[in-house]
Amino acid sequence: VDGGYHTEPLVRTVQMSIGDFFAQSARREACLYLQHSLLQDTGAGAAPCAGLGDQMLQDIAGGLNRPLLDACAAAGRFGTWVRCQLFVGAEAAAGARSILHFDQYDNLFVQIAGTKRFRIFDPVQSASLYSYPVHHPLDTRSQIDLEEWAGPDIQPGGHAPAHAAGSAAFPRAGGAAGTELLLKPGEVLFLPAYWWHEVTT
């Protein structure tokens, strides 16, 4: 359904090799962040996505512990595995941030290297987080920028208002309480569908 809204893209997509990505990132000419689907459900199980290089395909074929993944999915009652995505932020991506949004599926984040800061809000607080209207291109995102609104009161592992001061534009936002955590290498975060989250590399 076309809601009649117009919005500029939040990011620009550029196709490049992994070598070019790391080379350009090292030069710090722009904030580059790699996102690529690795596996997706084909109806007959998870299969590698198009566009992967030979080495990545070999790594998936030889290094994916499917019995362990299936056991984790069964233990957590995660349901059908829909897709697996790789996110890579190199030197130039420090501070890269996905604005506050929710996904319509469960997520299992596995941190391999570096850290990610998550700010998380329960879906019952949606009315205070001001999503864009239904059928807007950004309808799973909040209109609130937490970098502008969040005061120094938010502490890792703690709860704090979404912003420190009131606003005429978003009067209910002051009542939203979130949790902030830092995901470190080797740690896993389960984020259920519709839970609001902002992620900073």
C-alpha positions in Angstrom: 0.0 0.0 0.0 1.4 3.4 -1.0 0.7 5.8 1.8 1.6 8.8 -0.4 4.7 9.7 1.8 8.0 10.9 0.4 11.2 10.5 2.4 14.9 10.6 1.5 16.9 7.4 2.0 18.6 7.2 5.4 21.6 5.5 3.9 23.2 4.9 0.5 23.8 1.4 -0.8 27.0 0.8 -2.6 28.1 -2.5 -4.1 31.9 -3.3 -3.5 34.2 -6.2 -2.8 35.1 -7.0 0.8 38.7 -5.9 0.0 37.5 -2.5 -1.2 35.3 -2.2 1.8 38.2 -2.6 4.2 40.6 -0.5 2.1 38.1 2.4 2.0 37.2 2.0 5.6 40.9 2.2 6.6 41.1 5.6 4.8 38.1 6.9 6.8 36.8 8.8 3.9 33.2 7.9 4.7 31.2 6.0 7.3 31.0 2.5 5.7 29.1 -0.3 7.2 28.8 -3.7 5.6 25.5 -5.5 5.8 24.9 -8.7 3.8 22.5 -11.6 4.0 24.4 -14.9 4.4 21.6 -17.5 4.7 17.8 -17.4 4.1 15.1 -20.0 4.4 14.2 -21.6 1.1 11.3 -23.7 2.4 13.7 -26.7 2.5 16.0 -25.2 5.1 18.6 -22.4 5.2 20.7 -21.9 2.1 23.4 -19.4 1.2 22.3 -16.1 -0.3 23.3 -14.9 -3.8 26.3 -12.7 -4.1 28.6 -14.5 -1.7 32.2 -15.2 -2.6 33.8 -18.7 -2.8 35.6 -18.3 0.5 32.5 -17.3 2.3 30.6 -20.2 0.8 33.3 -22.6 1.9 33.2 -21.1 5.4 29.5 -21.6 5.6 29.7 -25.1 4.3 32.5 -26.2 6.6 31.9 -24.1 9.7 28.2 -23.9 10.3 27.2 -26.1 13.2 23.6 -26.7 12.1 22.8 -29.2 14.9 23.9 -26.7 17.5 21.8 -23.9 15.9 18.8 -26.2 15.7 19.2 -27.2 19.3 19.4 -23.5 20.3 16.3 -22.7 18.3 14.4 -25.6 19.8 15.5 -24.6 23.4 14.5 -21.0 22.9 11.3 -21.9 20.9 12.5 -19.5 18.2 10.5 -21.0 15.4 11.6 -21.1 11.8 15.0 -19.7 11.0 14.2 -17.1 8.3 17.6 -15.5 7.6 21.1 -14.8 8.9 22.8 -11.5 8.2 26.4 -10.3 8.6 27.1 -6.8 9.9 30.7 -5.5 9.8 31.8 -2.1 10.9 35.5 -1.4 10.4 37.6 1.6 11.4 35.4 4.1 9.7 32.2 2.8 11.2 32.9 3.7 14.8 29.9 5.5 16.1 27.6 4.3 13.3 24.1 4.1 14.6 20.8 2.6 13.5 18.1 4.9 14.7 15.4 3.6 17.1 13.3 1.0 15.3 11.7 -2.4 15.7 11.8 -5.5 13.6 8.9 -7.7 12.8 10.8 -10.9 13.6 12.9 -12.2 16.5 16.6 -11.4 16.4 19.5 -13.3 17.9 22.6 -11.0 17.8 26.0 -12.7 18.1 28.9 -10.3 18.7 32.1 -11.6 17.2 34.5 -8.6 17.6 34.3 -5.1 18.8 31.2 -3.9 20.8 27.7 -2.6 20.1 25.7 -0.4 22.4 22.0 -1.3 22.5 19.2 0.9 23.8 16.1 -1.2 24.2 12.5 -0.4 24.9 9.6 -2.8 25.5 6.8 -2.7 22.8 4.2 -1.6 25.4 6.0 1.8 25.3 5.3 2.2 21.6 2.9 5.1 22.1 5.6 7.1 23.8 8.2 6.4 21.1 6.3 8.0 18.2 6.7 5.6 15.3 6.0 7.0 11.8 2.5 6.4 10.5 1.5 3.0 9.1 2.4 2.8 5.3 5.1 5.5 5.7 8.4 4.2 4.4 9.9 4.5 7.9 6.8 3.0 9.8 9.0 0.7 11.9 11.2 3.6 13.1 10.8 6.2 15.8 10.6 9.9 15.0 12.7 10.5 18.2 16.5 10.8 17.8 17.9 9.4 21.1 21.2 11.2 20.6 19.3 14.5 20.9 16.8 13.3 23.5 18.7 10.9 25.8 20.3 12.6 28.7 23.3 11.3 30.7 20.9 9.5 33.0 20.9 6.3 30.8 23.5 4.0 32.3 24.6 0.5 31.0 22.2 -2.1 32.4 20.0 0.6 33.9 16.6 2.1 33.2 16.1 5.8 32.3 13.6 8.1 30.6 14.0 8.3 26.8 14.9 11.9 27.2 15.6 14.3 30.0 13.4 17.2 29.1 9.8 17.6 27.9 8.9 18.6 24.4 5.9 20.0 22.6 6.5 17.7 19.6 6.7 14.4 21.6 5.1 15.0 25.0 4.7 11.3 25.9 8.4 10.5 25.2 9.5 11.6 28.7 7.6 8.6 30.2 9.4 5.9 28.1 12.0 4.0 30.1 14.7 2.0 28.3 17.6 -0.3 29.1 21.1 0.2 27.7 23.6 -2.5 27.4 27.0 -3.1 25.8 27.3 -6.3 23.8 30.9 -7.6 23.8 32.7 -10.3 21.8 31.3 -13.8 22.5 28.1 -12.4 23.9 24.6 -13.1 22.5 21.5 -10.9 22.8 18.0 -12.2 22.0 15.7 -9.4 21.0 12.0 -10.4 20.4 10.0 -9.1 17.6 8.6 -5.6 18.0 11.1 -4.6 20.8 12.4 -1.1 20.0 16.2 -0.9 19.7 18.9 1.6 18.7 22.3 0.1 17.9 25.6 2.0 17.9 28.9 0.4 16.7 
